[in-house]
Amino acid sequence: MAPELAVDTRAFPCAPPADLDDSRVIVEHDWRAFQAVDRMKNHWDRPGWSERQQAYYWMLTFADATALVRRTEHCQGALEHLSMDLVPADGLHVTLLRIGATEGVSHPQLEHLISMELPPT
């Protein structure tokens, strides 16, 4: 049995849909939440950052995920009328966390992160 989800005001939408197994219910729930949004923050805005500032991020990429890429392209096609920035297939990723500013992460620290082995699946 899956654990129950709770309201989390840090998340969007803050309350989970009534049925986590019914895609129709999930879509309707999320659409209602988006319709209630009065304004959105620019995802790319980084107050205080200069054009030269750089940072390292831990990201998941999907080089051999053909089915995921096809699904992404299908979904982006359905959203095309919204004039959103589309993600190219070779740029599809999930950003997990910011490691640090490039000047604050040493080469040995970076090499350690790169060399970390994934746990067996």
C-alpha positions as CSV (number, residue, x, y, z in Angstrom):
1,M,0.0,0.0,0.0
2,A,1.4,3.4,-1.0
3,P,1.9,6.0,1.8
4,E,-0.7,8.8,2.0
5,L,0.5,12.1,0.7
6,A,0.0,15.2,2.8
7,V,-0.5,18.9,2.1
8,D,2.9,20.6,1.7
9,T,2.7,24.3,1.3
10,R,6.3,24.3,-0.2
11,A,5.1,22.1,-3.1
12,F,3.0,22.9,-6.2
13,P,0.2,22.1,-6.1
14,C,0.3,22.0,-2.3
15,A,-2.3,19.3,-1.9
16,P,-2.2,15.9,-3.8
17,P,-4.9,14.8,-6.1
18,A,-7.7,12.7,-4.7
19,D,-6.7,9.6,-6.7
20,L,-3.0,9.0,-7.4
21,D,-3.8,6.2,-9.8
22,D,-6.2,7.9,-12.1
23,S,-4.4,10.1,-14.7
24,R,-7.7,12.0,-15.5
25,V,-8.0,13.0,-11.9
26,I,-4.4,14.0,-11.7
27,V,-4.5,16.1,-14.9
28,E,-7.8,17.9,-13.8
29,H,-6.3,18.5,-10.3
30,D,-3.1,20.0,-11.7
31,W,-4.9,22.1,-14.3
32,R,-7.2,23.6,-11.6
33,A,-4.1,24.5,-9.6
34,F,-2.4,26.2,-12.6
35,Q,-5.6,28.1,-13.5
36,A,-5.5,29.6,-9.9
37,V,-1.9,31.0,-10.4
38,D,-2.0,34.8,-10.6
39,R,1.7,35.2,-11.5
40,M,4.8,33.1,-12.1
41,K,8.4,33.7,-11.3
42,N,10.9,33.6,-14.2
43,H,12.7,30.3,-13.7
44,W,15.9,31.6,-15.3
45,D,16.1,34.8,-13.1
46,R,19.0,34.7,-10.7
47,P,19.1,37.9,-8.7
48,G,22.6,39.0,-8.0
49,W,24.2,36.7,-10.6
50,S,26.4,38.2,-13.2
51,E,26.7,36.8,-16.8
52,R,30.1,35.4,-15.9
53,Q,28.9,33.5,-12.7
54,Q,29.0,29.7,-13.1
55,A,28.1,26.8,-10.8
56,Y,28.2,23.0,-10.8
57,Y,24.9,21.1,-10.6
58,W,24.1,17.4,-10.0
59,M,21.8,16.3,-12.8
60,L,20.3,13.1,-14.2
61,T,20.5,12.8,-18.0
62,F,18.7,10.3,-20.2
63,A,21.0,9.4,-23.1
64,D,19.4,6.1,-24.0
65,A,15.8,6.7,-22.9
66,T,14.1,6.6,-26.3
67,A,10.6,6.1,-24.9
68,L,11.0,9.0,-22.4
69,V,12.3,11.3,-25.2
70,R,9.3,10.4,-27.4
71,R,6.9,11.1,-24.5
72,T,8.6,14.4,-23.8
73,E,8.4,15.4,-27.5
74,H,4.7,14.5,-27.5
75,C,4.0,16.5,-24.4
76,Q,6.0,19.5,-25.6
77,G,4.0,19.4,-28.9
78,A,0.8,19.6,-26.9
79,L,2.1,22.7,-25.1
80,E,3.6,24.4,-28.1
81,H,0.8,27.0,-28.2
82,L,2.0,28.3,-24.8
83,S,5.3,29.5,-26.3
84,M,7.4,27.8,-23.7
85,D,11.1,27.1,-24.0
86,L,11.2,23.6,-25.4
87,V,13.9,21.2,-24.1
88,P,15.8,19.5,-27.0
89,A,16.1,15.7,-26.8
90,D,19.8,15.9,-26.1
91,G,19.2,18.4,-23.3
92,L,16.6,16.5,-21.4
93,H,17.5,16.3,-17.7
94,V,16.4,16.6,-14.1
95,T,18.4,19.0,-11.9
96,L,18.8,17.4,-8.5
97,L,20.8,20.0,-6.6
98,R,23.4,22.8,-6.8
99,I,26.9,21.6,-5.9
100,G,28.4,25.0,-5.6
101,A,30.0,27.9,-7.4
102,T,32.8,26.9,-9.8
103,E,35.3,28.9,-7.7
104,G,34.2,27.2,-4.5
105,V,34.5,23.6,-5.6
106,S,38.1,22.2,-5.8
107,H,39.3,19.9,-8.6
108,P,39.7,17.0,-6.1
109,Q,36.1,17.5,-4.9
110,L,34.9,17.5,-8.4
111,E,36.9,14.4,-9.3
112,H,35.5,12.7,-6.2
113,L,31.9,13.4,-7.3
114,I,32.5,12.3,-10.9
115,S,34.1,9.0,-9.7
116,M,31.3,8.0,-7.3
117,E,29.8,4.7,-8.2
118,L,26.0,4.2,-8.4
119,P,24.5,1.6,-6.1
120,P,23.4,-1.7,-7.8
121,T,19.9,-1.8,-9.1
